[in-house]
Structures are given as C-alpha cells and as structure tokens.
Amino acid sequence: MSANADLISGREFYLRLIRKLSHRGVLPALIKLQRLSDSEQDSMGALLERRAAETPTQVGLRFEDEVYTWAEINEWSNRCAHALKAVGVGKGDVVAIFLTNRSTYIPVAMGALKLGAIGALINIGLQGDVLANSLRKAAPKALVVGEELLPSLQTIPETELPAECFLAEEAGSTPLPAGFRSLTAATESAASTSLPETAAVSFGDPAFYVYTSGTTGMPKCAINKHRRLFMGGLFAGKALREIGPDDVIYCPLPMYHVTALMGGWFACLFTGATFALARGFSASNFWNDIRKHNATGFNYVGEMARYLWNQPPSPDDRNHRVTNMMGAGLRHEIWDDFKARFGIDAVYEVYGGSESPAGFVNLFNFDRTCGWSPRGMKVAAWDHERNDIVRGTDGRGIALKPGGRGVLLQQISAHQQFDGYTDPEATQSKILRDVFKPGDRWFNSGDLVLNQGHGHIQFVDRLGDTFRWHAENVATTEVEGVINGFAGILEAIVYGVEVPAMEGRAGMARLVVEEPATFDLAGLARHMRAGLPEFAVPRFLRLTNSQTDVTGTFRYKKADLKDEGFRPPGGDRVVLVAPGSDPQDLTDDVEARIRSGEIRL
C-alpha cells in the first residue's frame, strides 16, 4: 500500500497540460468557465433552444429503438413546460421527477428548467419513509411519476404527495390513480412553442435538487444551479471528452445521478453529440448495446466496471468504437487491465460532482486518479479518534504534502461556491472555519484521499468506512483492492465489526465466490498477509455466491453489513482468520473461545 506509487510527475503533468491546451476548443472552453457569473441571463433551457436552432435535424437522443432530433427534443420539452405551467408551476417551484430511464425523462426535466422551475431528481429505488423524506425535503408543487413506480409511491401516505401529480405512461395500460393527470394527454394537447419564462432564468437560479446516496443516513438534497450544470456540461463535453456531432455517448446510469446528467446529457447538449440512454445497466448485454448505438464513449459509476470485468472474456471485447469512459469509482486494482482488455484509451474519472464547490476531473488522463482541480484544495491531517482535523499549536489545520493521506478540503469563496443543501443545518455541518487562516471557510468532503501532487488526488476511503483496529486506521478500499487480486474473488466488500470486550472494530470481508465450500482459504490468507500489514488483514470472512446489494448507482450498502455483525444471519459461510493461525470456520465453539479471550484477534 505504497503512497508514492501513484504520485504525479511534474514533468509529465506539464507535458500533458501543454498537449491538452493545444487541442482545438479546449482553451476557449476553460476561459469561458472562468467568466461565468450567477447574474448572467442564461440557462440550460436556453442552451437547448440554441442547439435546436443550430442543428435541428441532427439526432440528439436515442433510447432503445427510439430516435429524436434536437428540434424534436426541444419541442417535446416545450410541451412538457406548457403542461406544467397550466397547473401553476412557475419559476422557483419544484417538480419532483420519479421516473426510470426512458426518453420521457429528458423533456420532463428540460421542460421544468425552461420554466425556471427546479427538478427534484428522486432516486427510483426509494420507498416508504426514505421516499417520503426525499419529497418532504424538496417540497414539490408537482410530481411526475412513471407508471412502473406507482407501487413505490403507494408505500407513502397520500398526504406526502403534492397537489398536482402526473402519471407518465409508457405501456398505456395503467389506469389513472384518483387525482392524477395523464402526462401523455397533457403534453399532446400542449403547445410546442418556446416560452418567455426561459429568457428570465439566470445562471444563479437553482436547476436541480440532486440527492446524496444516503449510505450514512437519510439522503441530503444538494442544490445544483444552472451555472454548475453549465460548467459541468461545458467542461465534460468540450474540455474533457472533446466530443462532437459524430460522437455517441452511451449512458446506462440512472438519470437522477449527476454523472448521467453532466457527464452525459449536458456534455452532448453542449457539443451536439448524440446521447444514447439505456433503460438500465446489464453486464451481459452492455457491449451489444454499445455496438447497436455505435457509441464512442460511455458513462460509468461505482462497481459497474467490475461487473463488466467479471464477464467471461470474448473475441468481441474490442469490437466497438469506444475510446473513452467517464464516471466515478473505477477501482485501482483493475484500472490498467480494464483499459487493455477493452481497448479504452482514456478514463475520465471524476469526483465531487453532486455537491462539492469544485469537482475533480482526470483532465490529463493519468491512471488511478480521481483527477485534477486547479485551485482551492488542500489535503489536511485528520484525527480519526476525534473525528476532526488535526490542528497545530497555533490552532491551524495541517496541510499535507504530496504523498500524504488526509481529509480533502475545498475552499469556499466567491469564485468557488458551495450551493449547499435545502436543509440549512446540513449545509453548515459540511463547513469548517478558521482552518488555515482567520475567516477562511472550507468544505469538508468527508473523504480520505492521497495527495498525488499537482492538484491531483486519489480516493482512499470514506471516513465513515475507515475503521480503527489495534490503534491503527484501516482503509477498507485498500484492503478490498488487495483481496480482489486473488484468483476466484468476484467481489470483496470490507467493513469493520464490533467484537465483545475488544477496542475498535475488527475487519470483516464479504466475499462473492463461485464455490464457498471449496474456496482456497489458505491461499487467500497467505495472499492477504503478503499484501497487508497484520492489523489490516480481515479477521472474519463471509463467503457467498450471491451478489451484494448495491444502491442504484452501484455503491455497496455497507451499513447493513455492519449492523449484521461478525455472526450474520442466514446460511453464508463465515471463517475466522486469527493472527498466526490457519483459517477456520466460525462455529459456536470458536465464537465462545473468542468471547472468552482464548482466541486473540
């Protein structure tokens, strides 16, 4: 786990900087980004109108067998805007969008933006209290729900719903619930002309509410202004991916995720490339869909790349036009091999797109990095026991040099704004003050990172996932990386569990393998001990052949695993790996010896 292996060379950084700036369109895009102002009268709705006027007959959206030109997308968005306006939606009002991926999602979202309304992008996996809480935080005036999600909507009281609800039909066979309007009927009878409200929208107006994952509590509702979306789309499309009208960007990610929005849809809107939206992600059909749409790039997130990697090698692995991929969460241990196997030239990893003052983007295509941020960033020493930054004798935080690991902080200033959440208390909880000098303010990312130098960082772990054992800090993602390098491991999820009468948390790994009963445990133990310090070797292994539950954006639900402890319910095989001993099944007798102190961990 060397911190120096992935540091960025100064010579290579400046060579790649010069090469990037020499590409046509990159420098103007970067200059434009520096000049954006909240007061400027412009918006994403106005951008769609300009795109439709410039290239009306070019294909802008593909979904399964459906194909739409930019003019058709704009007119459809106008009809959605008129339908929302007819029920009283106006500037500053919230429209909750609860739709699975389909062509309808784009015009509904853009229609809300054309009115100056705010689209609350609801996670399609939510039900019950969490769904009700997400709606409550947004306080929508109207709701658009897909017929396929009505069962989820029925898990919350009707009193949580706004006064105006539209049902977005697809199959056309679902009866309208009482009090609902048909989106199809409303839009078919609406005008397709542009709306005067669009010209009154400014960069500083809120555009979307994007929710955090909720892996450590109820999802928070992050505010994304038009300026942020404009910056993200312009940067992703022109400065980063350098795509144009001949490109097709394939997106299997849910549209409520910021990578799908800024790295996919808005990048295409800026450049005239075609956005190919998939209903969902399928590892077995992914490359067939890529070939069907003739895609040149795709978006990814979380463990999606690992699912592709775990598919059996095929002669068609390189039979496609894809040259680049953009997203977040490509694991370091498969990064190089993934590129080589599938013939990917560029991995545009991004970080912090949902809420942080300035995201990181792998603009210069280095390997195994979250990317680069040009200003207002520091990696600060972190005290895991106090759960706070380390301050020196002068009361100031300690900034770490390249090679250091600490919490990522991003400065909040007039040029680097933190738009916050709809909950003021949640907003304030993310801000640290007087860190490096009196009066300064910093956004606390809550993530442990490696300072790679020259504005680059590498993700190490979420501070909520990092745990202490034997007075040492264990970064779960690094342990997962080592374990995933052992033959036969399809998936490894590491987390800390409490053990009676012992300080800290012991490491536990849920391992997805083909045959749990015959898996080479002794070989894995030797592999872990060779690649990890003893304190970081998981004491408990939970072997299964069933895939771990993930969120809609392919993040593991570690909180549930932690709650189940080191003797989880169900039929999974659990193995103890005690220091200096061979692995052994965790029987009732072995557990009793752990509790009595006879077996030391």
C-alpha positions in Angstrom: 0.0 0.0 0.0 2.7 2.5 -1.0 1.7 6.1 -1.1 4.4 7.0 -3.6 3.5 4.6 -6.5 0.8 6.9 -7.9 2.3 10.4 -7.4 2.1 12.7 -10.4 5.4 13.6 -12.0 5.8 17.3 -12.5 7.4 16.8 -15.9 4.6 14.5 -17.2 2.0 16.9 -15.7 3.2 19.9 -17.7 3.7 17.9 -20.9 0.1 16.7 -20.7 -1.1 20.2 -19.8 0.5 21.7 -22.9 -0.9 18.8 -25.0 -4.4 19.3 -23.7 -4.4 23.1 -24.2 -3.2 22.7 -27.8 -6.4 20.8 -28.7 -9.0 22.8 -30.6 -11.7 24.2 -28.4 -10.2 23.3 -25.0 -8.7 26.6 -24.1 -11.8 28.7 -25.1 -13.9 26.3 -23.0 -11.7 26.8 -20.0 -11.7 30.6 -20.4 -15.5 30.5 -20.7 -15.7 28.6 -17.4 -13.7 31.3 -15.6 -16.1 34.0 -16.8 -19.4 32.5 -15.7 -21.5 34.6 -13.4 -24.6 33.9 -11.4 -26.2 37.2 -12.7 -25.8 36.2 -16.3 -29.1 35.7 -18.1 -28.6 32.2 -19.5 -29.7 28.7 -18.6 -29.8 25.1 -19.7 -33.3 25.6 -21.3 -31.9 28.4 -23.4 -29.0 26.2 -24.4 -31.4 23.5 -25.7 -33.1 26.2 -27.8 -29.8 27.3 -29.3 -28.8 23.7 -30.0 -32.2 23.0 -31.7 -31.8 26.1 -33.9 -28.2 25.3 -34.9 -28.6 21.6 -35.7 -32.4 20.9 -35.8 -32.2 17.7 -37.9 -29.3 16.0 -36.1 -30.0 13.2 -33.8 -29.7 14.2 -30.2 -31.3 11.4 -28.3 -31.6 7.6 -28.7 -33.4 5.3 -26.4 -33.8 1.6 -27.4 -35.3 1.8 -30.9 -36.5 5.5 -30.5 -34.6 8.3 -32.2 -35.2 12.0 -31.7 -33.6 15.1 -33.4 -32.6 18.2 -31.4 -35.6 20.0 -32.8 -38.0 17.2 -31.7 -36.4 17.2 -28.2 -36.8 20.9 -27.9 -40.5 20.9 -29.0 -41.2 17.9 -26.7 -39.6 19.8 -23.8 -41.7 22.9 -24.6 -44.9 20.8 -24.5 -43.9 19.5 -21.1 -43.2 23.0 -19.9 -46.6 24.2 -21.1 -48.3 21.3 -19.4 -46.6 22.1 -16.1 -47.3 25.8 -16.5 -51.0 25.0 -17.0 -51.2 23.6 -13.4 -49.5 26.6 -11.9 -45.8 25.6 -12.0 -43.6 28.7 -12.3 -40.1 30.0 -11.5 -38.7 28.7 -8.3 -41.3 25.9 -7.9 -40.2 22.3 -7.6 -41.2 19.5 -9.9 -40.3 16.1 -8.4 -39.3 13.7 -11.1 -39.7 10.0 -10.2 -39.0 8.2 -13.5 -36.9 5.2 -14.5 -34.6 5.8 -17.5 -36.6 6.4 -20.7 -36.9 9.0 -23.4 -39.6 10.9 -21.4 -37.1 11.8 -18.7 -35.2 14.3 -20.8 -38.2 16.5 -21.9 -39.8 16.4 -18.5 -36.5 17.6 -16.8 -35.8 20.2 -19.5 -39.4 21.4 -19.5 -39.2 22.2 -15.8 -35.9 24.1 -16.4 -37.4 26.1 -19.2 -40.0 27.5 -16.7 -37.3 28.4 -14.2 -38.6 25.6 -12.0 -36.4 23.1 -10.1 -36.3 19.4 -10.9 -36.0 17.2 -7.8 -34.4 14.1 -9.2 -35.8 11.3 -7.0 -33.9 8.0 -6.6 -36.0 5.3 -8.2 -35.0 2.7 -5.6 -36.7 4.6 -2.7 -39.8 3.5 -0.9 -41.5 4.3 2.4 -40.0 6.7 4.9 -36.9 7.4 2.8 -39.1 8.3 -0.3 -41.4 10.4 1.8 -38.4 12.2 3.4 -36.9 13.0 -0.1 -40.2 14.5 -1.2 -40.6 16.4 2.0 -37.1 18.0 1.7 -37.9 19.2 -1.9 -41.5 20.4 -1.1 -42.6 19.9 -4.7 -45.5 21.7 -6.3 -45.9 19.0 -8.9 -44.8 15.4 -9.3 -44.2 13.3 -12.4 -44.1 9.6 -11.7 -43.7 6.7 -14.1 -46.4 4.1 -14.1 -43.8 1.5 -13.3 -43.0 3.3 -10.0 -46.6 3.6 -8.7 -46.1 0.6 -6.3 -43.3 2.5 -4.7 -45.4 5.7 -4.5 -48.1 3.7 -2.8 -45.8 2.9 0.2 -46.1 6.5 1.4 -49.2 8.4 2.7 -51.2 10.4 0.1 -50.6 13.4 2.3 -47.0 13.4 1.3 -47.9 14.0 -2.4 -48.1 17.5 -3.9 -51.4 18.8 -5.2 -50.5 18.2 -8.9 -49.4 14.7 -9.9 -48.8 13.5 -13.5 -48.6 9.8 -14.4 -46.1 9.2 -17.2 -47.5 6.3 -19.1 -45.4 4.0 -21.2 -47.3 0.8 -21.8 -50.6 2.8 -21.7 -52.4 0.2 -19.7 -52.2 1.6 -16.2 -55.5 3.3 -15.0 -55.0 6.8 -13.7 -55.0 6.9 -9.9 -57.5 9.3 -8.4 -56.4 12.9 -8.6 -53.6 12.2 -11.2 -53.3 13.7 -14.7 -52.1 11.9 -17.7 -48.7 13.3 -18.8 -49.3 11.9 -22.4 -52.7 13.7 -22.7 -51.4 16.9 -21.1 -48.4 17.1 -23.5 -50.2 16.1 -26.6 -52.7 19.0 -26.2 -50.0 21.5 -25.2 -48.2 24.0 -27.5 -44.7 23.2 -28.7 -43.6 26.8 -28.9 -40.9 28.4 -26.7 -41.9 30.1 -23.5 -41.0 33.6 -22.5 -40.1 32.4 -19.0 -36.9 30.8 -20.3 -35.3 34.1 -21.1 -35.8 35.2 -17.5 -33.7 32.3 -16.0 -30.2 33.1 -14.8 -27.1 31.0 -14.1 -27.6 31.7 -10.4 -31.1 30.1 -10.3 -31.4 26.6 -8.9 -32.0 24.0 -11.6 -31.9 20.6 -9.9 -32.0 19.1 -6.5 -29.6 16.1 -6.6 -29.7 13.7 -3.6 -26.7 12.2 -1.9 -26.6 8.4 -1.8 -28.0 8.2 1.8 -25.5 5.4 2.7 -24.9 7.0 6.1 -28.3 8.3 6.8 -31.3 10.0 5.0 -30.3 11.4 1.6 -29.5 15.1 1.6 -30.9 17.4 -1.1 -28.0 19.2 -2.8 -28.7 22.3 -4.8 -27.4 22.4 -8.4 -27.7 25.8 -10.0 -27.8 26.4 -13.8 -24.2 27.7 -13.5 -23.0 24.4 -12.1 -24.7 22.4 -14.8 -23.4 24.7 -17.5 -19.9 24.4 -16.2 -20.2 20.6 -15.8 -21.6 20.1 -19.3 -19.2 22.5 -21.0 -16.2 21.0 -19.2 -17.2 17.4 -19.7 -18.1 17.8 -23.4 -15.5 20.2 -24.8 -12.5 20.4 -22.4 -12.5 16.8 -21.2 -14.0 14.4 -23.7 -13.5 16.7 -26.8 -16.6 15.2 -28.4 -18.6 16.5 -31.4 -21.5 15.7 -33.7 -20.0 12.4 -34.8 -19.8 11.0 -31.3 -22.4 8.9 -29.4 -22.2 8.8 -25.6 -23.9 5.7 -24.1 -25.4 6.1 -20.6 -26.7 3.1 -18.6 -26.7 5.1 -15.4 -29.9 6.4 -13.7 -30.7 9.9 -14.8 -31.1 11.1 -11.2 -27.3 10.7 -10.9 -25.1 13.7 -11.7 -22.7 11.7 -13.9 -25.5 10.9 -16.2 -26.6 14.5 -16.2 -23.4 16.5 -16.6 -21.0 13.9 -18.0 -23.6 12.5 -20.4 -26.7 14.5 -21.3 -25.4 18.1 -20.8 -22.0 17.2 -22.4 -23.9 16.1 -25.5 -26.1 19.2 -25.4 -23.0 21.4 -25.5 -21.3 19.6 -28.3 -24.1 18.3 -30.5 -23.1 14.7 -29.8 -25.9 12.0 -29.5 -27.0 10.9 -26.1 -27.8 7.2 -26.1 -29.8 6.4 -23.0 -30.2 2.9 -21.8 -33.1 1.7 -19.6 -30.5 0.3 -17.2 -27.2 -1.5 -16.8 -26.8 -5.1 -18.0 -23.3 -6.5 -17.8 -24.1 -9.3 -20.2 -25.7 -7.0 -22.8 -23.6 -3.9 -22.3 -21.2 -4.3 -25.3 -24.1 -5.4 -27.6 -25.9 -2.2 -26.8 -22.7 -0.2 -27.3 -22.5 -1.7 -30.8 -26.2 -1.2 -31.5 -25.9 2.6 -30.9 -22.4 2.8 -32.4 -21.2 4.5 -29.3 -17.8 6.2 -29.0 -17.9 6.7 -25.2 -19.9 5.7 -22.2 -20.6 6.7 -18.6 -19.9 4.5 -15.6 -20.2 4.7 -11.8 -19.4 2.5 -8.8 -18.8 -1.2 -9.4 -20.2 -1.2 -12.9 -16.8 -1.6 -14.4 -16.1 -4.6 -12.2 -19.3 -6.3 -13.3 -18.1 -5.9 -16.9 -14.6 -7.2 -15.9 -16.1 -10.3 -14.3 -17.9 -11.3 -17.6 -16.1 -14.1 -19.5 -13.5 -12.8 -22.0 -14.9 -12.6 -25.5 -13.4 -12.1 -29.0 -15.8 -9.1 -29.2 -14.3 -7.3 -26.2 -12.7 -4.8 -28.6 -15.3 -4.9 -31.3 -16.6 -1.4 -30.8 -15.8 2.3 -31.4 -15.5 3.3 -27.7 -12.3 5.3 -27.0 -13.2 6.9 -23.6 -15.2 6.3 -20.5 -16.3 8.9 -17.9 -17.5 8.4 -14.4 -16.5 7.6 -10.8 -15.4 4.6 -8.9 -13.1 2.6 -11.2 -11.1 0.5 -8.8 -7.3 1.0 -8.9 -6.6 -2.8 -9.0 -8.4 -3.3 -12.3 -7.8 0.1 -13.9 -4.9 -0.8 -16.2 -6.2 -4.3 -17.1 -9.7 -2.9 -17.9 -8.3 -0.4 -20.3 -6.1 -3.0 -22.0 -8.8 -5.7 -22.3 -11.5 -3.5 -23.8 -9.2 -1.1 -25.7 -10.1 2.1 -23.8 -7.7 5.0 -24.5 -8.9 7.4 -21.8 -10.6 7.0 -18.4 -12.1 10.3 -17.4 -12.6 9.7 -13.7 -14.5 12.5 -11.8 -15.1 13.2 -8.2 -17.4 15.6 -6.2 -19.9 16.4 -8.9 -23.0 16.4 -6.8 -22.3 19.0 -4.1 -18.6 20.0 -3.7 -17.6 23.5 -4.5 -15.3 22.3 -7.4 -15.1 18.8 -8.8 -12.0 16.9 -9.7 -11.7 15.6 -13.3 -9.0 13.5 -14.8 -8.4 16.1 -17.5 -4.9 14.8 -18.4 -5.8 11.1 -18.5 -3.4 9.9 -15.7 -4.1 6.4 -14.4 -5.5 5.6 -11.0 -6.6 9.1 -10.0 -9.8 11.0 -9.2 -8.4 13.8 -11.3 -7.3 17.4 -11.0 -8.7 20.5 -9.5 -6.8 23.8 -10.3 -7.4 25.7 -7.1 -8.8 25.9 -3.6 -7.9 22.4 -2.5 -5.9 21.0 0.4 -5.4 17.6 1.9 -5.4 18.1 5.7 -4.3 15.8 8.5 -7.2 14.0 10.1 -7.7 12.7 13.7 -9.7 9.5 13.3 -10.4 9.2 17.1 -11.6 12.8 17.5 -13.2 12.7 14.0 -11.9 16.2 13.3 -8.9 17.8 11.5 -5.6 17.9 13.3 -4.6 21.4 14.4 -1.1 22.5 15.3 -0.1 24.5 18.4 -1.2 27.7 16.6 -4.7 26.3 16.2 -4.5 25.9 12.5 -5.0 22.9 10.3 -2.0 21.0 8.9 -1.9 20.7 5.1 -0.2 17.6 3.9 2.4 17.5 1.1 2.3 15.1 -1.9 2.3 11.5 -0.6 0.3 12.4 2.5 -3.1 11.0 3.3 -5.8 13.0 4.9 -9.2 14.6 4.5 -10.0 16.5 1.3 -10.9 20.1 2.0 -12.1 22.6 -0.7 -12.1 26.3 -0.1 -15.4 28.2 -0.3 -15.1 31.6 -1.9 -16.8 34.0 -4.3 -15.1 32.1 -7.2 -15.7 28.6 -5.7 -19.1 28.5 -4.2 -20.8 25.8 -2.1 -24.5 25.9 -3.0 -25.3 23.6 -0.1 -28.5 21.7 0.6 -32.1 22.5 1.1 -31.5 21.8 4.8 -29.5 24.8 6.3 -28.3 22.7 9.2 -26.9 20.0 6.8 -25.2 22.8 4.8 -23.5 24.2 7.9 -22.3 20.8 9.1 -20.1 20.5 6.0 -18.3 23.8 6.5 -15.1 24.1 8.5 -14.0 27.6 9.6 -10.7 29.3 10.5 -8.7 26.3 9.3 -5.6 27.7 7.8 -6.1 31.4 8.5 -8.7 33.6 10.3 -12.0 33.8 8.5 -11.4 31.1 5.9 -14.1 28.5 5.1 -13.6 25.0 3.8 -16.0 22.3 2.5 -15.3 19.1 4.4 -15.6 16.3 1.8 -15.7 13.5 4.4 -13.3 11.5 2.3 -9.8 10.3 3.0 -7.6 10.9 -0.1 -4.0 10.7 -1.2 -2.4 13.9 -2.2 -0.8 12.9 -5.6 0.7 16.3 -6.3 0.0 18.9 -9.0 -3.7 19.3 -7.9 -4.5 15.6 -8.2 -6.0 13.2 -5.6 -6.6 9.5 -5.3 -9.6 8.3 -3.3 -8.6 6.2 -0.3 -11.8 5.7 1.7 -14.8 7.3 3.1 -14.1 8.4 6.7 -17.3 6.6 7.7 -15.9 3.4 6.2 -12.4 3.7 7.6 -12.2 1.9 11.0 -9.6 1.6 13.8 -8.2 -1.8 14.9 -5.2 -2.3 17.2 -4.9 1.5 17.3 -4.3 1.6 13.5 -6.5 3.1 10.8 -7.7 0.6 8.2 -8.9 1.9 4.8 -11.4 -0.5 3.5 -10.9 0.3 -0.2 -7.2 -0.6 0.0 -7.9 -3.9 1.7 -10.6 -4.6 -0.9 -8.0 -3.9 -3.6 -5.6 -6.5 -2.3 -8.3 -9.1 -1.8 -9.7 -8.6 -5.3 -6.3 -9.5 -6.7 -6.7 -13.1 -5.6 -7.9 -15.7 -8.1 -11.6 -16.6 -7.7 -12.8 -13.5 -6.0 -15.7 -12.0 -7.9 -16.4 -9.2 -5.3 -14.9 -8.1 -2.0 -16.6 -5.8 0.5 -14.6 -4.9 3.6 -16.0 -3.2 6.7 -15.4 -3.1 10.5 -17.5 -5.0 13.0 -17.6 -4.8 16.8 -16.3 -7.7 18.8 -17.3 -8.1 22.5 -14.7 -6.7 25.0 -12.4 -5.5 22.3 -11.5 -2.0 21.4 -12.2 -0.7 17.9 -13.6 -2.8 15.1 -12.2 -6.0 13.5 -12.1 -6.2 9.8 -14.7 -8.4 8.0 -14.9 -9.1 4.3 -17.9 -10.3 2.4 -16.5 -12.3 -0.5 -18.5 -13.3 -3.5 -17.0 -16.6 -4.9 -18.3 -19.3 -7.2 -18.0 -22.2 -4.6 -17.8 -21.0 -1.0 -17.5 -24.6 0.3 -14.3 -25.4 -1.6 -12.7 -21.9 -1.9 -8.9 -21.8 -1.3 -8.9 -20.1 2.1 -5.3 -20.9 3.0 -4.2 -19.4 -0.3 -6.2 -16.2 0.3 -4.8 -15.9 3.9 -1.3 -16.1 2.5 -2.1 -13.5 -0.2 -3.6 -11.1 2.4 -0.7 -11.4 4.8 1.8 -10.8 2.0 0.0 -7.7 0.8 -1.3 -6.1 4.0 0.0 -5.3 7.5 -1.3 -7.8 10.1 -3.7 -5.2 11.6 -5.4 -4.7 8.2 -6.0 -8.4 7.5 -9.7 -9.1 7.9 -10.4 -11.3 10.9 -13.6 -12.6 9.5 -14.5 -13.8 6.0 -18.1 -14.2 4.9 -18.3 -16.4 1.8 -21.3 -16.4 -0.5 -22.1 -16.9 -4.2 -24.8 -14.2 -4.2 -24.1 -10.7 -5.4 -24.1 -8.0 -2.7 -27.0 -5.5 -2.7 -26.0 -2.1 -4.1 -27.6 1.3 -4.5 -29.0 2.5 -7.8 -25.5 3.9 -8.5 -23.7 0.6 -7.8 -22.4 1.5 -4.3 -22.4 -1.2 -1.6 -24.8 -0.9 1.3 -22.1 -1.3 4.0 -24.2 0.0 6.8 -26.5 -3.1 6.5 -23.5 -5.4 6.6 -22.0 -3.7 9.7 -25.3 -4.0 11.5 -25.3 -7.8 10.9 -22.0 -8.2 12.9 -19.5 -11.0 12.6 -22.1 -13.7 13.0 -24.6 -12.6 10.3 -28.0 -14.3 9.9 -28.6 -16.7 7.0 -26.6 -19.5 5.5 -23.3 -17.7 4.5 -20.1 -19.5 5.5 -18.1 -17.4 8.0 -14.4 -18.1 8.5 -12.0 -16.8 11.2 -8.5 -15.7 10.2 -6.8 -15.2 13.5 -3.2 -13.9 13.6 -0.6 -16.7 13.1 -3.3 -19.3 12.6 -4.9 -21.1 9.6 -8.4 -20.1 8.6 -11.1 -22.0 10.4 -14.9 -22.0 10.2 -16.6 -19.8 12.8 -18.6 -22.3 14.8 -20.3 -21.7 18.1 -17.3 -23.2 19.9 -14.9 -20.9 18.1 -17.1 -17.9 18.8 -17.1 -18.9 22.5 -13.3 -19.0 22.6 -13.2 -15.6 21.0 -15.5 -14.1 23.6 -13.6 -15.8 26.5 -10.3 -14.4 25.2 -8.8 -17.8 24.4 -8.5 -16.9 20.8 -6.9 -13.5 20.4 -7.6 -11.3 17.4 
